[in-house]
Amino acid sequence: MENQARVAQPVDVDTDTLRKAIQDEYKEVAENPGKGFHFHTGRRLAGIVGYKDEWLTGISESAIESFAGTGNPFAMGELAAGEKVVDVGSGGGIDSLIAARMVGATGEVVGVDMTPEMLTKARGAAVESGIDNAEFREAYMEELPVPDGWADVLISNGVLNLTPDKQKVLREMFRVLRPGGRLQIGDIMVSREVPANAKQEIALWTG
Ligand SMILES: C[S@@+](CC[C@H](N)C(=O)[O-])C[C@H]1O[C@@H](n2cnc3c(N)ncnc32)[C@H](O)[C@@H]1O
C-alpha cells in the first residue's frame, strides 16, 4: 500500500449545507476582509506563498485584500501570451487578474465562483485594474461553464479542498482543458486519512 497512489473517495456530506456554509464564510472574506479569519488572507498571505511584487503591481487592492488561497499556482510557471485560462474558484479575483496580465491582450481568462459577493468583488477589481480580458462566471466547480477543450491552462488556489467529490472536479477540469494543456493548482494535501467524523464537521471544511 505504501507506494500506491491513493484516490480521494467522495465524502458523504450534505452538499447544499456545505456550499451554504462556504458561501457564508467567503462572503465575509469579500465584504469584510479585515475581520480576521483562522486562515491567512490578503497581501500578507501573498507574501507568505511567494507572490512576486511585480505580479501585484497595478492589481486593485480590493482583489488583493480578499486573497484567500492556500498556495501559488504561478510557482509552477508563469503563463504565456495568448493563453486561454480558467481560474476555478476565482474568489476576489487576484489570480485571474494576475493571469490576465500574464497572457496579455491576445489571451483570455474565465474566473468561476459560486459566491455572488466574490464575483461582485472580482468584477469590480477587474475594472479598477483596467483589465478587460478577464470575465467572471457564477457556477459550481463541479459543472464548469466552459466548453470542452477550451483552456490551455487551468489554475486554482485553495478550492479543490472545498469539494466533497475531488475526482468529479478533476474530471471536469480535464474536460475543459485542451489535450496537452496544464493544470497549475495550489491547494492543501494531507498525508494521513482524515477521520470519518471530522469529514462530517462542516466547520472544518470552511476554513
Ligand atoms: C479559499 S477561497 C480561494 C479564492 C481564490 N482562489 C483565492 O486564491 O483567493 C475559495 C473560493 O472557492 C469558492 N468555492 C468553494 N466551493 C465552490 C464550488 N463548489 N464551486 C464554485 N466555487 C466554489 C468560494 O466561493 C471561494 O471564493
The ligand as a MOL file (V3000), in Angstrom:
LIG
                    3D

  0  0  0     0  0            999 V3000
M  V30 BEGIN CTAB
M  V30 COUNTS 27 29 0 0 0
M  V30 BEGIN ATOM
M  V30 1 C -10.2770 29.7330 -0.2490 0
M  V30 2 S -11.1930 30.7460 -1.3620 0 CHG=1
M  V30 3 C -9.9810 30.9990 -2.6140 0
M  V30 4 C -10.3570 32.0640 -3.5980 0
M  V30 5 C -9.2730 32.4090 -4.6110 0
M  V30 6 N -8.8900 31.2660 -5.4020 0
M  V30 7 C -8.0640 32.9800 -3.9240 0
M  V30 8 O -6.9970 32.3580 -4.0200 0
M  V30 9 O -8.1810 34.0000 -3.2510 0 CHG=-1
M  V30 10 C -12.2920 29.5510 -2.0590 0
M  V30 11 C -13.2400 30.0640 -3.1210 0
M  V30 12 O -13.8410 28.9360 -3.7470 0
M  V30 13 C -15.2050 29.1710 -3.9430 0
M  V30 14 N -15.8800 27.8700 -3.9590 0
M  V30 15 C -15.9160 26.9470 -2.9730 0
M  V30 16 N -16.6120 25.8680 -3.3560 0
M  V30 17 C -17.0180 26.1080 -4.6290 0
M  V30 18 C -17.7720 25.3570 -5.5720 0
M  V30 19 N -18.2710 24.1570 -5.2940 0
M  V30 20 N -17.9780 25.8990 -6.7940 0
M  V30 21 C -17.5060 27.1360 -7.0950 0
M  V30 22 N -16.8030 27.9000 -6.2300 0
M  V30 23 C -16.5500 27.3900 -5.0160 0
M  V30 24 C -15.6140 30.0600 -2.7850 0
M  V30 25 O -16.7810 30.7960 -3.0930 0
M  V30 26 C -14.3820 30.9400 -2.6010 0
M  V30 27 O -14.4630 32.1170 -3.3390 0
M  V30 END ATOM
M  V30 BEGIN BOND
M  V30 1 1 1 2
M  V30 2 1 2 3
M  V30 3 1 2 10
M  V30 4 1 3 4
M  V30 5 1 4 5
M  V30 6 1 5 6
M  V30 7 1 5 7
M  V30 8 2 7 8
M  V30 9 1 7 9
M  V30 10 1 10 11
M  V30 11 1 11 12
M  V30 12 1 11 26
M  V30 13 1 12 13
M  V30 14 1 13 14
M  V30 15 1 13 24
M  V30 16 1 14 15
M  V30 17 1 14 23
M  V30 18 2 15 16
M  V30 19 1 16 17
M  V30 20 1 17 18
M  V30 21 2 17 23
M  V30 22 1 18 19
M  V30 23 2 18 20
M  V30 24 1 20 21
M  V30 25 2 21 22
M  V30 26 1 22 23
M  V30 27 1 24 25
M  V30 28 1 24 26
M  V30 29 1 26 27
M  V30 END BOND
M  V30 END CTAB
M  END
